[in-house]
Amino acid sequence: MGNKKKILDRLGIGRILTRISHEIVERNKGVEKVVLVGIRTGGMYLAQRLQKMIKDIEGTEIPLGVVDITLYRDDLSRKAVPRLRETTMPFSLDDKRVILVDDVFYTGRSTRAAMDALMDFGRPECIQLAVLVDRGHQELPIRPDYVGMNVSTSYQESVEVMLEEKGDEDQVVVI
């Protein structure tokens, strides 16, 4: 792999998630109808962290789901045999304020696939998108509602979010 440039460390990730947690509570005027759904795999760990932080703020544990977008991707035919993983949605999304969580926002295609998948679990009141890093190369008319950090990258670069939950040290690097 090429050169790695660290753009966020453990403390930086923690500060960003704390800010996003407060923004979610403020924008939704509490958490009464709010549910978190993490996109497998990077978004699910961040959604778990947000769930804990929001509980610390509001004293209420909001429902948490995980969505696997593999079968909803528009590049499915270009890939080898897809690896399906579990979607866990232990609640209906009907009339809920869904906070969709992902680690990196790039083109918007993963977000579109996730929104398609969510519709199989009900009809939400709204879907809001929270991302740790926005790379700024959107190809679809989708924009995150909560952005931890905007990072300008070239198409040749990639952004990797490494988390303790995946056996790494918490950090974000540009490669």
N, C-alpha and C positions, 0 to 999 in steps of 0.2 A: 504494500500500500504506500501511497505517497506521504508527503509531510502532513503531520497533524498539528493543528493550532487549537489550543484549549481556549474556548470562549466563555465557558461557565464552569464553576467548581461547585462543590456540595453546598456551600453557604449561598452562593448565587442562585442555585436552583431552589433552595429553601425559601429565600426571600421572594422570588418570583411567584412560587406557589402560594405563599402567604398573601401576597397582593391579589392574585387571581381569586383566591377564596373570598376575600373581602369584597372584591368587585362583583362576584356572583351573588353574594348575599345582598349587596346594595342594589344591584340592578333588578333583582327579582323581589325586592322588598321583603326579604326573609327567604325561607326555604320550604314553605308550605306545600307547593306542588312541584318542587324541584327534584329531579332524579339525575344521577351521573351515569354516563355510559362511556366506558373506555374502549377505544379501538385496539383490538389485540394486535401486537403485544405491547408496544411502547406506551400507548395511551392508557392501558388498563392499570399499570403501576402508578401513573400520575393521577388517575381518577381515584385510586385507593388513598393516595396521600391527600388529595383534595377533600375526600370524604371525611378523613380524620380531622383535618384543619377546620372544616366547616362545622363539624361537631363541637370542636373546642370553642368556636365563635358563638354558635347558636344554641348549643346544648341539645341538638337534635341530630340523630344519625339519619342521613338521607339515603334512600335506596341506591344501590350500585349494581350496574349491569356491565357485561362485556360483550362486544360484538366482533365476530370474525367476518371480515369483508371479502374473503377469498372468492366466493362464487358470484359476487356482485361486481367484481372488477371488470373494466372494459378492455383490459389487456390479457384476459384469461386465455385466449386462443394462442397468444404469443409465448406462453410459458410452458415449461415441461409439466409433468403431472403436478397439479396443485396440491398443497399440503393443507388439508382442512383441519381446523381447530375448533374448539367448542365455543359456542355463543351461549352466554348465561344471561337470561333476562327474567328474573324471578318476580316480575310485576308487569302489568299492562302499561303501555305508554299513553293510553287514552287520556286526553286533557292534561297531560303532564308538561312541565317545562323541562325539556331534555337538555342537559349540558353534555355535548359530545366532546370527548377529550382525546387529543392525539399529541404525540411528542413533536413531530415536525410537520409543518404545512408547506407543501411544495407547489404542486400544480392545482390541487383541489380535487383531483380524481379519487383519491382515497376517501375524502370527505363525502363526495357524491355517492360513492359505493356504500358508505356507512349509512347515509340518509336513506338510500333505497332499502337496505337491510332493516333499518328501524321501522319502516312502514309495515313490515310483516308482523310487528309486535303492537300495533295500535296506531291511533291517530293523535300525535302529540299536539298540544296547544301551540308550542313553538320548539324549535331546535336552535340552540346557541352553540357555537364552537369555541372551545378553549384549546390553545396550543402553547407549548413551551417555546418553540422557535418558529418564526415565519420567515421562509427563505425569499419570498417575494417573486416567484415565477408563476403566478396563477394563470391557468389556461381556461378556467371556467369561472362564471360569475358567482364565485363563492369567496367570502372574506371572513376571517375569524373575528369573533366578538371579543375574545379575551386573548391577548398576545403577551407572552412573557418577554420575548426579545425578537426584534427584527434584525436579520442578518443578511447582508448582501453577499450572494455567492454566484459563481459562474455555473454554467450547466455541467462543467467538468468536475466541479467540487461536489462533495456530499457532506451532510451534517449527520453526525452520529451522536445519539443520546445514550450514554452509559449510566446504568442505575444499579444500586446495591441489590435490588430485587433480582437482577439478572446475573449477579455474581461479580459485578464490576464496582469500581469506585465511582461515585456520583460525579459526572462531568459531561460537558457537551464539547465536541471537537468538530472542527471543519477539516476535511481530508481533501 
